Amino acid sequence: MMVHSVSDGVGDMHLKTDSVSSTDGQTENYKSVYKVGLPPRRNFIREFADAVKETLFADDPLRPYKDQPKSRKLVLGLQFLFPVLDWGRYYNLSKFKGDVIAGLTIASLCIPQDIGYAKLANMDPKYGLYSSFVPPLIYAVMGSSRDIAIGPVAVVSLLLGNLLQNEVDPLNDKEEYRRLAFTATFFAGITQATLGFLRLGFLIEFLSHAAIVGFMGGAAITIALQQLKGFLGIKNFTKNTDIISVMKSVWGSVHHGWNWQTILIGTIFLAFLLFAKYIGKKRRSLFWVPAIAPLISVVLSTLLVDLTRADKYGVQIVKKIDRGINPSSVGQIHFSGSYAFKGFRIGVVAAMIALTEAIAIGRTFAAMKDYQLDGNKEMVALGTMNIVGSMTSCYVATGSFSRSAVNFMAGCKTTVSNMVMSLVVMLTLLLITPLFKYTPNAILSSIIISAVISLIDYEAAYLIWKVDKFDFIACMGAFFGVVFVSVEVGLLVAVSISLAKILLQVTRPRTALLGNLPGTTIYRNMEQYPEATKVPGILIVRVDSAIYFTNSNYVKERILRWLRDEEEQLKANNLPQIDFLIVEMSPVTDIDTSGVHAFEELYRSLRKHEVQLVLANPGPVVIEKLYSAKFPELIGHDKVFLTVAEAVMTYAPKAREDV
């Protein structure tokens, strides 16, 4: 009795073996006491239920409710929908102080940003402020992220503005445009809440990180280019967002459309804002400097224009912002008709982008503070706040990265910081909105430009280039799609390339030729380990993917090509031909009927070449399906092994003596 350490290509296993030595020194009758295990059969209903549970309920959300009385289940259910009922029990004065400071800080940042972002969405400035009043209050009681700051964001505002203006002219038909915006916001909320309730949050994962980096970078460039209208004081500006149209519009107005006073104001305050951001990055303790800089810029520029009456010299100003909090807009939402469909289509697109941004932000800060974030619960909270927001004169709101970062650095403890911010916005709407009358558009453009610059993550793009060239293509495809065509086309390109990558990986899985690492019974990829040696008379191929109808024929053809190439090399060197082809199946997590059929065809093709097919370490799902199809009976039960090493030692005894 002797013990050998062997590997299946993933990890080492210890096998007990019985052997008898023949007169020529070769080892015969190599057998392992371990065979490939056949898992207990499950009925279809149980198997289907397990698959659904793993897909939709992987986090086992019902676990806390087990063995609990009905009253406790009710409390847990309410705490699930309204997390404030849970963390509110432990809230104290110390946390409140941190939340108040953070709330006041992000309020100083959000007020000027909201006015600017409303213009991106082709809405009056007050609607940006409305969207930072009601939605944050709803999220504060339903959201599970402690750090995310809610309100309008640049990318969603631009996307919404572009999609809406394709349907309704925002200048000639303001009321209908506004109604369509509320309708789109309503359906965006319905989409988000539905995805959360049905636990379909994994759908947003189809937009890859690389595509998001490219899309956000392209959107940042597009947003910055759009701000040239206010920054340069141009009155007649293109409605298109592509860089070529914008540049034509900019340079076409250079002699008669630019206003030097506007440019001077914009340049001075943009430099001030960028310098403030530089200070904040250099010294984290001064995080409040870039946070309060936009508000300081608005106050100073407004005073400057008011005192000098620069508006008389062509400097465009915000003009009147109506005083008062959000009026009801329930009666303005289209629930039927063609505009309802248009609103639904626009809302779904805006919902997915808003979700992607909010969930990414929430997870980032949750990881920093080491707490779990339930993506599906977040979707319900975000959806509910947008549904309520659509009924209170708000457009699509989501998590803002710049405000969330300030919220985090300011020491927020809970979502109460959103409540504080909302309260400040409410006081602004009630008391001081008329004071923004002389705020120059140039300062709003400067604030937006300084805010979106951080969306251009060139370091992430460079890392994507180094790690995965195909991912980089997706990144650049999304980037150039946004910059040179439009935001919606860039989004379509981003999704298309992400799906194309998935399809490519599914339909063309990797396969590898394995060799023996000298002095061991370990078999590894010969491309990764050049020192690995081939086993005479045996070809070992590993399939690195599940085998489905989408790739089964490719897997079969690729294995036969490995065999054909190897036999040509052997024939050219006058070496013995291949007698056994071992397929290492450790990475094969599943197989369907098309895959089984492909293996049957592979077996018949190999027989014509007088090559025997051997399988090594098929997993529980795979071996169960192979037995159901009676495939082991076709190739022989003795051709199914626990490891590659065992198969090699059985059919190539000389390889065993060399170890």
ZAKE-721996 format. One record per residue (C-alpha): x, y, z; residue in three letters. Coordinates in steps of 0.1 Angstrom, whole numbers, plus 5000, padded with zeros to 4 digits. Layout:
// ZAKE-721996
XYZala/...
This chain:
// ZAKE-721996
500050005000met/501450344991met/500150704990val/500450944960his/499751314960ser/497951394927val/496251704913ser/493151754892asp/494352084879gly/492752284907val/494052144939gly/495951844953asp/494251524966met/495651214983his/494750884968leu/495450534981lys/496650304954thr/497249934950asp/499949834925ser/501749524913val/505149544896ser/505749344864ser/509049204853thr/509749494829asp/509449744857gly/506149894846gln/503349944871thr/500149754864glu/496649754878asn/496750114891tyr/493450174909lys/492150434933ser/489850354961val/488050684952tyr/485850714922lys/483951004907val/481051054930gly/477451054917leu/475451304938pro/471951204951pro/469351264925arg/466951554931arg/463451584917asn/462851864891phe/460752084915ile/463452074942arg/466252144916glu/464252434900phe/463452584934ala/467152574945asp/468152744912ala/465553024917val/466553064953lys/470253094944glu/469453344916thr/467053574933leu/467653504970phe/471453434972ala/471653645004asp/468853445021asp/466853755031pro/464253545049leu/466753395073arg/466053655101pro/462353565100tyr/462853185107lys/461353065140asp/460053415149gln/456553495163pro/454253695140lys/454654015159ser/458453995156arg/458153915118lys/456054225114leu/458654435132val/461454285111leu/459454355079gly/458954715088leu/462654745097gln/463454595063phe/461354855044leu/462255145068phe/465855095081pro/465355405102val/463255195126leu/466354985132asp/469255225135trp/467055495150gly/466955295183arg/470655345188tyr/470855705176tyr/472455955200asn/473656315203leu/477156225192ser/475956085159lys/473556385155phe/476456625157lys/478356445130gly/475256435108asp/474456805113val/477956915103ile/477856675072ala/474356785062gly/475257155064leu/478357095044thr/476656905015ile/473857155015ala/476357435007ser/477557224978leu/474257094965cys/472357434963ile/474557584935pro/474957244918gln/471157184917asp/470557514900ile/473157424874gly/472057064869tyr/468457174864ala/469657374834lys/471357054820leu/467956894821ala/466457204804asn/464357274835met/463957594855asp/466457624884pro/463857574911lys/463257214899tyr/466857124908gly/466257254943leu/462957074945tyr/464756744937ser/467056794967ser/464256854991phe/461656564989val/463756264975pro/466456295003pro/463756285029leu/462255965015ile/465655805011tyr/466555895047ala/463855665061val/464155385035met/467755385023gly/470455155039ser/473555355029ser/474855575056arg/476955785033asp/475155845000ile/473956204994ala/470756224973ile/469856474946gly/470156564909pro/473356454893val/475156584861ala/475056264840val/471356184846val/470356544842ser/472156564808leu/470656224797leu/467156324807leu/467556664790gly/468656504757asn/466056234756leu/463256474766leu/464156744741gln/463956484713asn/460256454721glu/459256804732val/460857144726asp/461757284761pro/461657644749leu/458457654729asn/456457404750asp/457757434785lys/454657294802glu/454456974781glu/458256934785tyr/457856954823arg/454956704822arg/456956454802leu/459856504827ala/457656414856phe/456256124837thr/459755994830ala/460656034866thr/457555844877phe/458355554854phe/462055564864ala/460855514900gly/458455234891ile/461355064872thr/463755094901gln/461254974928ala/460154684906thr/463654564901leu/464254584938gly/460954404948phe/461554124922leu/465254104933arg/466454164898leu/469254394908gly/471854174891phe/470554314857leu/472554634863ile/475654424864glu/475454384826phe/476954734824leu/480654644830ser/482954864851his/485054944820ala/481955054801ala/480855274830ile/484355434832val/484155514795gly/480555634796phe/481155864826met/484256004811gly/482456074778gly/479556224796ala/481856454816ala/483456584784ile/479956634769thr/478656814800ile/481757034801ala/481357124764leu/477657204769gln/478657454796gln/480557664770leu/477257824762lys/477057984797gly/480858014801phe/481358214769leu/477958394770gly/476658244737ile/472958294732lys/472358084701asn/473757734708phe/473357394692thr/470957144707lys/473156864697asn/475656724722thr/478356574700asp/481756744701ile/481756844664ile/478357024665ser/479357194698val/482757314684met/481057444652lys/478557634674ser/481357774696val/483657884669trp/480858004647gly/479958254674ser/483458374682val/483158714665his/479658804675his/478458574702gly/481158564729trp/480858804758asn/484158904774trp/482659004808gln/481058664810thr/484258484801ile/486158694827leu/483658594855ile/483658234845gly/487458204842thr/488158364876ile/485758154895phe/486557834876leu/490257894887ala/489057954922phe/486957624923leu/489757414908leu/492257564933phe/489857484962ala/489557124949lys/493357104948tyr/493557214984ile/491056954994gly/492956684977lys/496256784992lys/494956815028arg/492056595036arg/491356785068ser/490457085045leu/487756885027phe/485257165036trp/487157405013val/486057254980pro/482657174995ala/481857545004ile/483657694974ala/480657674950pro/478457854974leu/481058124980ile/481458154942ser/477658204938val/477458464966val/480458664953leu/479558654916ser/475958744924thr/477059044944leu/479559144917leu/476859134890val/474359314912asp/476759594921leu/478159644886thr/474959564868arg/476959344844ala/473659204832asp/473259534813lys/476459444794tyr/475359104781gly/476158884812val/473358634813gln/471858574847ile/469558314863val/466658574867lys/463758504890lys/463458174910ile/460058134925asp/459858124963arg/458157824979gly/458457454984ile/457457184959asn/453857204945pro/452056884937ser/452556754902ser/450356444903val/447956594878gly/450756664854gln/451956294850ile/450856114819his/449355774829phe/448055694794ser/448555794758gly/451655834736ser/453356064761tyr/453055794787ala/454855544765phe/457555804757lys/457955884794gly/458155514802phe/460955464776arg/462955764788ile/462355664825gly/463655314821val/466955444805val/467355714832ala/466455454859ala/469255214849met/471955484848ile/470755634881ala/470755294897leu/474255204884thr/475655524898glu/473955504931ala/474655144938ile/478355184928ala/478655484952ile/476855314980gly/479055004978arg/482155204976thr/481555385009phe/480055075025ala/483254895019ala/485255185034met/483155165066lys/482854785066asp/479054745065tyr/476854545041gln/474654725015leu/471554545002asp/471354634965gly/467754524961asn/466654724992lys/468555034978glu/466554994945met/463254994964val/464355304983ala/465555494952leu/462455394933gly/460055504960thr/461755834964met/461555904926asn/457855794925ile/457056044953val/459456294937gly/457556274904ser/454356374923met/456056664940thr/457656844910ser/460956664911cys/462956504883tyr/465056194886val/467356204916ala/470055954926thr/473255934946gly/475856204938ser/479456094941phe/480856444948ser/478356514975arg/478656164989ser/482356194991ala/481956525010val/479356365032asn/481756085041phe/484656315048met/482556555068ala/481856265093gly/478256165085cys/476955885107lys/473555805093thr/471055925066thr/470056205090val/472656415071ser/470356395041asn/467456525063met/469656815074val/470556895038met/466856875028ser/465957115056leu/468557365044val/467157335008val/463657385021met/464657705040leu/466457825008thr/463257764988leu/461157955013leu/463458245021leu/466358314998ile/465658204963thr/464858564951pro/468458644960leu/469758424932phe/468158654906lys/471558814896tyr/473558484897thr/475458474864pro/475058164843asn/478758164839ala/479258074875ile/476857784872leu/478857664842ser/482057694861ser/480557494891ile/479457214867ile/482757204848ile/484757174881ser/482256904894ala/482356684863val/486156694858ile/486456424886ser/484256194864leu/487156154840ile/489055874856asp/492155834834tyr/493855624860glu/491155364859ala/491255374821ala/494955314821tyr/494555024845leu/491854874823ile/494254904794trp/496954714813lys/494654444826val/492254364798asp/492454504763lys/488954394754phe/487654584784asp/489554884772phe/487754864738ile/484454864757ala/485655164777cys/486755364746met/483655254726gly/481355404753ala/483555714756phe/483755794719phe/480055704715gly/479055974740val/481556234728val/481156204691phe/477456104688val/475256134718ser/474756024754val/472055764744glu/474255624716val/477255604740gly/475055424765leu/473855184738leu/477555124727val/478455054764ala/475754804769val/476354634735ser/480054594740ile/479454454775ser/476954204762leu/479254124733ala/482054044757lys/479753804777ile/478653634745leu/482253604733leu/483253444765gln/480253214765val/480553104729thr/484253084727arg/485552944761pro/489152894767arg/490752554764thr/494252464774ala/496852194767leu/498052044799leu/501551894807gly/503151734836asn/505351944860leu/508551734863pro/508951544895gly/505251574904thr/501851434895thr/500551784888ile/499251874853tyr/499152244843arg/498652474813asn/501752434792met/501552794780glu/501652914816gln/504352654826tyr/506752604797pro/508752344817glu/505652114818ala/506151804796thr/503751614774lys/502951254782val/503851014753pro/500750874737gly/498351094757ile/496851434749leu/495451624779ile/493051914772val/491252124798arg/487952304791val/487652624811asp/483852684810ser/480452534813ala/479452354781ile/476152474767tyr/474352484733phe/476152824726thr/479652674728asn/479252294726ser/480152264689asn/483152504694tyr/484452294723val/484251984703lys/485952134673glu/488652304694arg/489451974711ile/489751794677leu/491952074665arg/494252024695trp/494451664685leu/495051734648arg/497851984656asp/499451744680glu/499351444656glu/500851654628glu/503751744651gln/504251384661leu/504151264625lys/506651524615ala/509051404642asn/508351034636asn/506950984671leu/504150754682pro/500650884677gln/498150974703ile/496150674718asp/494250854746phe/492651204748leu/491951304784ile/489551594789val/490051764823glu/486651874834met/487252044868ser/486352394855pro/483252264837val/480452364861thr/477552254840asp/476552084807ile/473352074788asp/471951824763thr/473752004734ser/477051964754gly/476351594760val/475551544723his/478851724714ala/480751484736phe/479051194719glu/480151324685glu/483651384699leu/483751024710tyr/482650894676arg/485251124658ser/487950994681leu/487050634675arg/487650694637lys/491150804646his/491650504670glu/491850744700val/490150664733gln/488250934751leu/488850974789val/487251214813leu/488851354844ala/487051494875asn/483651594861pro/481751784888gly/478551674905pro/476151844881val/478151734850val/478551364860ile/474851344870glu/473751464835lys/476351244818leu/474950934837tyr/471351044828ser/472451044791ala/474250704797lys/477450864784phe/479750674807pro/478250344794glu/479150464759leu/482850534766ile/483150284794gly/482850344831his/486550274834asp/487250594813lys/486050824840val/488650924866phe/488851134896leu/492051314885thr/494251364855val/497151204873ala/495150884879glu/494150864843ala/497750914831val/499050654856met/496550404844thr/497150444806tyr/500850554807ala/502650354834pro/506050494823lys/504850844834ala/504250704868arg/507750564871glu/509250904862asp/507551074893val/
